[in-house]
């Protein structure tokens, strides 16, 4: 398994130390249902490598970030929400990031207004 952080909530979920409703898993990505959903589909897609967020990411993390988005697209196809879904990366506390392990929110299953915030 790639590098994880001992104290990180999402790393602990990836390692199976904290239960989560798993939706998808492969070698690079773990996806699970959000415990406080904002849409009928609200899945968190997490890289198995720990880094705090997009602003902390390095060039070598680009594949991890891309894999998260590809996994989100796969889940959207499985859930038949391809007509309209959103992937969101909250960056920093001012944007609502509360767990500092990069994660992509997959939201869908209802109309999504614009602007979002």
SVG drawing of the C-alpha trace seen along z (x, -y; Angstrom):
<svg xmlns="http://www.w3.org/2000/svg" viewBox="-33 -31 40 34">
<polyline fill="none" stroke="black" stroke-width="0.4" points="0.0,0.0 1.3,-3.5 2.4,-5.9 -0.3,-6.7 -0.4,-9.0 -1.0,-7.3 -3.3,-10.0 -5.2,-10.9 -9.0,-9.9 -9.0,-8.9 -5.8,-6.9 -7.3,-5.1 -10.4,-4.3 -8.2,-3.1 -6.4,-0.8 -9.7,0.6 -9.3,-0.8 -12.4,-2.9 -15.5,-1.5 -16.9,-3.2 -19.4,-2.1 -17.0,-1.3 -18.1,-2.0 -15.0,-1.3 -11.4,-0.3 -8.4,0.3 -4.6,0.1 -4.5,-3.7 -8.0,-4.8 -10.5,-4.1 -14.1,-5.5 -16.8,-5.5 -20.1,-7.1 -20.0,-10.5 -21.5,-10.3 -23.2,-13.7 -24.4,-13.5 -25.4,-16.7 -26.9,-14.8 -28.4,-11.3 -24.9,-10.3 -22.2,-11.8 -19.1,-9.7 -15.6,-10.6 -12.8,-9.4 -9.5,-9.3 -6.0,-8.5 -4.2,-5.8 -1.2,-8.1 -1.5,-10.7 -1.1,-14.3 -3.0,-17.1 -4.7,-18.7 -4.4,-20.2 -2.2,-23.1 0.3,-20.6 0.3,-18.3 3.5,-18.0 3.9,-17.1 4.4,-13.5 0.9,-13.5 -0.8,-14.3 -1.5,-10.7 -3.1,-10.2 -5.4,-13.1 -6.3,-11.9 -7.0,-8.4 -9.5,-9.9 -11.4,-11.7 -11.4,-8.6 -12.7,-6.5 -15.4,-9.2 -16.4,-8.8 -16.6,-5.1 -18.8,-5.3 -21.1,-7.9 -21.5,-5.4 -22.4,-2.6 -25.0,-4.8 -26.4,-6.0 -25.9,-9.7 -23.9,-10.6 -26.5,-13.1 -25.2,-15.4 -22.7,-15.1 -20.0,-17.2 -16.6,-16.5 -15.3,-18.9 -11.9,-19.4 -12.3,-21.7 -8.9,-23.3 -8.3,-24.7 -10.6,-25.5 -12.1,-28.5 -13.5,-26.2 -14.8,-23.8 -12.0,-21.2 -12.2,-19.6 -10.1,-16.5 -6.6,-17.2 -6.1,-14.3 -6.9,-15.2 -10.3,-13.9 -12.7,-14.3 -16.4,-14.7 -18.6,-13.0 -22.1,-14.6 -25.1,-13.7 -28.5,-12.3 -30.2,-15.7 -30.1,-19.0 -26.9,-20.9 -27.2,-24.7 -24.6,-27.2 -22.8,-28.9 -22.3,-26.2 -21.3,-28.2"/>
</svg>
